[in-house]
Amino acid sequence: MSLNVVTKSVKLKDGREITIETGKLAKQADGSVVVKMGKTMLLATVVSNKEAREGVDFLPMSVDYQEKFAAAGKIPGGFLKREGRLSDNEVLVCRLVDRALRPLFPSDYHAETQVMISLISLDENDLPDALAALAASAALAVSDIPFGGPISEVRVAQKDGEFIINPTKTQLEGSDLDMIIAGTKDDIMMVEGELLEVSEETMIGAIKAGHEAIIDQCNIQLELTEAVGKTEKREYSHEEEPDEELRADIKAKTFDKVYAVAKEGNPNKSIRKEKFAAIIEEYKEGLPELPEGESHNEGLIAKYYHDVEKEAIRQCVLDTRKRLDGRELDEIRPIWSEVDYLPSAHGSAIFTRGETQSLTSVTLGTKLDEQMVDGAVHSGYNKFFLHYNFPAFSTGEARPNRGPGRREVGHGNLAWRAIKPMLPADEENPYTIRVVSDILESNGSSSMATVCAGSLALMDAGIPLKSPVSGIAMGMISDSETGKYAILSDILGDEDHLGDMDFKVTGNDNGITACQMDIKVDGLSYEVLTEALMQAKAGRAHILGEMRKTMTESRDDMKSHAPRSTMIRIEKEMIGPLIGPGGKIIQEIQKESGATVTVTEDDKNGIVNVFTADGDAMKEALRRINNIVATPDVGETYEGKVKSIMPFGAFIEFMPGKDGLLHISEIKWERVENMDGVLEVGEEIKVKLIEIDKKTGKFRLSRKALLPKPEKKEG
């Protein structure tokens, strides 16, 4: 059997090569490719039904990214020993790909579409997530599915002022920023990442550097499309027959009314919603009655009215420079916050901005509470996690609770990235920290409310943050014909829906810590993007100021019911004696003191962390630990116990696990002829350490050195 294999390659600036191969694997899919960089290989397939399901007026597309354990030479942990539900990391990659692809499908294409990306080989130094969107776009490029691409995504890092495209795992360590950037040849579409308090100018520079590489990767996909002969895409007809007369009638009779409601600037979302709904109800009531058995097309009426709403509201903002809720373009909604709201939590905060509210709690745990990560690419332990919950009642809806979806995972990860750089270093923070944000009200920017509430709750818990972090969601409305645009600070949910950009930025006084941007319009210039970033900077500063009215810095101490921690550094050779055979010693310490004790090590020392909510338990645990790990000091006095008696003296255990010789001549000042009846095994006596043999490390003890020296008799 002959194969028609086509391969194209593109080089990065540092000489590394990315290859795209098609025609060898998964040939029954509409499109399939293998993307390879180093030993990392991704298989991407795409399949789209020829017809849309009846009544579907959107694109039902699913994007799934899965890391096969075999790709890394691993066997999955747990009982099942096979890949299961997607991990949070895999879900985040799915979202990155979906957000880059979805806007470029034709608006009238409604066929069920599935994009699947599998990691089939892993080079530990070449990270696969930066290649996933390229693989998905290339699979579409070799198919006949209509798509407005190609697109690509790249990771950008910065070290020593230099931008690195698709950095290796080693290069990423110590980078000032870690950003994933997606775009077409002409435009940036999506940005997401974490940054170490970098400036707006640096962020723009990273986006520009990423776009240069994206252009090269898009060009190679165009060559691939030509090579496989897929320049002509399939014909389709998924949209209902348009009714231009109805469309024009709805616009003529409702546009001015919608514009008038938008111009009122009512800050209450429910009232605005009712007024907009009343307009279309009034229109329906004025429709002529139809013969029995016939009805007006409710679907088309709703669709056309939605288009009128969007156009009228956007036009109103551009004309009046006022928002739906009456705010100025750069005005932030009213903010109030409160800390220590939950008496039993280790830290808590409420942050409310307009009609968006987060109730956030902080729980402090020990090393035993760390999250174990067992993935094909990432494995290890995580001691800081942030969970975001979005219940239906937050938007006044009733729907079943199915657990966290991809949106919740993505919003939680953005807030996690925002706060993480501000946490104290591990050696200064022994706690495992869990932050939970429950969104109680939502009208836009709930992930940014989570960032603000999370910062306040951590400070309330006594975690010494380097600085609190605030977040803001920016939007934009533009008109390509007139060139008018309006950049909106702290957007509402409606403004997100009808706008051309959703740009979330978090940071502090020193710079940006995280970002997430989705651009829904072609041709956004870097000048406008820079303007949006600077307006966001001013908004962040205002929000930080409001947060500081509630709390300016972390508490000096933890809550009384929070676990206390003490860290001790010990010699590495003392780790074994402290743990004991089979963990016997450390288990005894925990059982008898009531404390939780963990032992780890770094390059130089053993590190002992003691956790307890009881001061007496802490003292007892530290006493026992110090008795084991303390280094004997010559000249110090110890309470010892007689372990054995020999003709020449006795061996005394003066510290746990440490015996020294009490020579017969050091028992008392008077001469002792023999050991009969002088000491008994098990007897407790005070001794002084008088010498440590430099060669053998043996200990010499004295009892007489602690006794008064007898006076010499005269004569």
Rosetta blueprint (number, residue, H / E / L):
1 M L
2 S L
3 L L
4 N L
5 V L
6 V E
7 T E
8 K E
9 S E
10 V E
11 K E
12 L L
13 K L
14 D L
15 G L
16 R L
17 E E
18 I E
19 T E
20 I E
21 E E
22 T E
23 G L
24 K L
25 L L
26 A L
27 K L
28 Q L
29 A L
30 D L
31 G E
32 S E
33 V E
34 V E
35 V E
36 K E
37 M E
38 G L
39 K L
40 T E
41 M E
42 L E
43 L E
44 A E
45 T E
46 V E
47 V E
48 S E
49 N L
50 K L
51 E L
52 A L
53 R L
54 E L
55 G L
56 V L
57 D L
58 F L
59 L L
60 P L
61 M E
62 S E
63 V E
64 D E
65 Y E
66 Q E
67 E E
68 K L
69 F H
70 A H
71 A H
72 A H
73 G L
74 K L
75 I L
76 P L
77 G L
78 G L
79 F L
80 L L
81 K L
82 R L
83 E L
84 G L
85 R L
86 L L
87 S L
88 D H
89 N H
90 E H
91 V H
92 L H
93 V H
94 C H
95 R H
96 L H
97 V H
98 D H
99 R H
100 A H
101 L H
102 R H
103 P H
104 L H
105 F L
106 P L
107 S L
108 D L
109 Y L
110 H L
111 A L
112 E L
113 T E
114 Q E
115 V E
116 M E
117 I E
118 S E
119 L E
120 I E
121 S E
122 L L
123 D E
124 E L
125 N L
126 D E
127 L L
128 P L
129 D H
130 A H
131 L H
132 A H
133 A H
134 L H
135 A H
136 A H
137 S H
138 A H
139 A H
140 L H
141 A H
142 V L
143 S L
144 D L
145 I L
146 P L
147 F L
148 G L
149 G L
150 P L
151 I L
152 S E
153 E E
154 V E
155 R E
156 V E
157 A E
158 Q E
159 K E
160 D L
161 G L
162 E E
163 F E
164 I E
165 I E
166 N L
167 P L
168 T L
169 K H
170 T H
171 Q H
172 L H
173 E L
174 G L
175 S L
176 D L
177 L E
178 D E
179 M E
180 I E
181 I E
182 A E
183 G E
184 T L
185 K L
186 D L
187 D L
188 I E
189 M E
190 M E
191 V E
192 E E
193 G E
194 E E
195 L E
196 L E
197 E E
198 V E
199 S L
200 E H
201 E H
202 T H
203 M H
204 I H
205 G H
206 A H
207 I H
208 K H
209 A H
210 G H
211 H H
212 E H
213 A H
214 I H
215 I H
216 D H
217 Q H
218 C H
219 N H
220 I H
221 Q H
222 L H
223 E H
224 L H
225 T H
226 E H
227 A H
228 V H
229 G L
230 K L
231 T L
232 E L
233 K L
234 R L
235 E L
236 Y L
237 S L
238 H L
239 E L
240 E L
241 E L
242 P L
243 D L
244 E H
245 E H
246 L H
247 R H
248 A H
249 D H
250 I H
251 K H
252 A H
253 K H
254 T H
255 F H
256 D H
257 K H
258 V H
259 Y H
260 A H
261 V H
262 A H
263 K H
264 E H
265 G L
266 N L
267 P L
268 N L
269 K H
270 S H
271 I H
272 R H
273 K H
274 E H
275 K H
276 F H
277 A H
278 A H
279 I H
280 I H
281 E H
282 E H
283 Y H
284 K H
285 E H
286 G L
287 L L
288 P L
289 E L
290 L L
291 P L
292 E L
293 G L
294 E L
295 S L
296 H L
297 N L
298 E H
299 G H
300 L H
301 I H
302 A H
303 K H
304 Y H
305 Y H
306 H H
307 D H
308 V H
309 E H
310 K H
311 E H
312 A H
313 I H
314 R H
315 Q H
316 C H
317 V H
318 L H
319 D H
320 T H
321 R L
322 K E
323 R L
324 L L
325 D L
326 G L
327 R L
328 E E
329 L L
330 D L
331 E L
332 I L
333 R L
334 P L
335 I E
336 W E
337 S E
338 E E
339 V E
340 D L
341 Y L
342 L L
343 P L
344 S L
345 A L
346 H L
347 G E
348 S E
349 A E
350 I E
351 F E
352 T E
353 R E
354 G L
355 E L
356 T E
357 Q E
358 S E
359 L E
360 T E
361 S E
362 V E
363 T E
364 L E
365 G E
366 T L
367 K H
368 L H
369 D H
370 E L
371 Q E
372 M E
373 V E
374 D E
375 G L
376 A L
377 V L
378 H L
379 S E
380 G E
381 Y E
382 N E
383 K L
384 F E
385 F E
386 L E
387 H E
388 Y E
389 N E
390 F L
391 P L
392 A H
393 F H
394 S H
395 T H
396 G L
397 E L
398 A L
399 R L
400 P L
401 N L
402 R L
403 G L
404 P L
405 G L
406 R H
407 R H
408 E H
409 V H
410 G H
411 H H
412 G H
413 N H
414 L H
415 A H
416 W H
417 R H
418 A H
419 I H
420 K H
421 P H
422 M H
423 L L
424 P L
425 A L
426 D H
427 E H
428 E H
429 N L
430 P L
431 Y L
432 T E
433 I E
434 R E
435 V E
436 V E
437 S E
438 D E
439 I E
440 L E
441 E E
442 S L
443 N L
444 G L
445 S L
446 S H
447 S H
448 M H
449 A H
450 T H
451 V H
452 C H
453 A H
454 G H
455 S H
456 L H
457 A H
458 L H
459 M H
460 D H
461 A L
462 G L
463 I L
464 P L
465 L L
466 K L
467 S L
468 P L
469 V L
470 S E
471 G E
472 I E
473 A E
474 M E
475 G E
476 M E
477 I E
478 S E
479 D L
480 S L
481 E L
482 T L
483 G L
484 K L
485 Y E
486 A E
487 I E
488 L E
489 S E
490 D L
491 I L
492 L L
493 G H
494 D H
495 E H
496 D H
497 H H
498 L H
499 G L
500 D L
501 M E
502 D E
503 F E
504 K E
505 V E
506 T E
507 G E
508 N E
509 D L
510 N L
511 G E
512 I E
513 T E
514 A E
515 C E
516 Q E
517 M E
518 D E
519 I E
520 K L
521 V L
522 D L
523 G L
524 L L
525 S L
526 Y H
527 E H
528 V H
529 L H
530 T H
531 E H
532 A H
533 L H
534 M H
535 Q H
536 A H
537 K H
538 A H
539 G H
540 R H
541 A H
542 H H
543 I H
544 L H
545 G H
546 E H
547 M H
548 R H
549 K H
550 T H
551 M L
552 T L
553 E L
554 S L
555 R L
556 D L
557 D L
558 M L
559 K L
560 S L
561 H L
562 A L
563 P L
564 R E
565 S E
566 T E
567 M E
568 I E
569 R E
570 I E
571 E L
572 K H
573 E H
574 M H
575 I H
576 G H
577 P H
578 L H
579 I H
580 G L
581 P H
582 G H
583 G H
584 K H
585 I H
586 I H
587 Q H
588 E H
589 I H
590 Q H
591 K H
592 E H
593 S H
594 G L
595 A L
596 T E
597 V E
598 T E
599 V E
600 T E
601 E E
602 D L
603 D L
604 K L
605 N L
606 G E
607 I E
608 V E
609 N E
610 V E
611 F E
612 T E
613 A L
614 D L
615 G H
616 D H
617 A H
618 M H
619 K H
620 E H
621 A H
622 L H
623 R H
624 R H
625 I H
626 N H
627 N H
628 I H
629 V H
630 A L
631 T L
632 P L
633 D L
634 V L
635 G L
636 E L
637 T E
638 Y E
639 E E
640 G E
641 K E
642 V E
643 K E
644 S E
645 I E
646 M E
647 P L
648 F L
649 G E
650 A E
651 F E
652 I E
653 E E
654 F E
655 M E
656 P L
657 G L
658 K E
659 D E
660 G E
661 L E
662 L E
663 H E
664 I H
665 S H
666 E H
667 I L
668 K L
669 W L
670 E L
671 R L
672 V L
673 E L
674 N L
675 M L
676 D L
677 G L
678 V L
679 L L
680 E L
681 V L
682 G L
683 E L
684 E E
685 I E
686 K E
687 V E
688 K E
689 L E
690 I E
691 E E
692 I E
693 D L
694 K L
695 K L
696 T L
697 G L
698 K L
699 F E
700 R E
701 L E
702 S E
703 R L
704 K H
705 A H
706 L H
707 L L
708 P L
709 K L
710 P L
711 E L
712 K L
713 K L
714 E L
715 G L
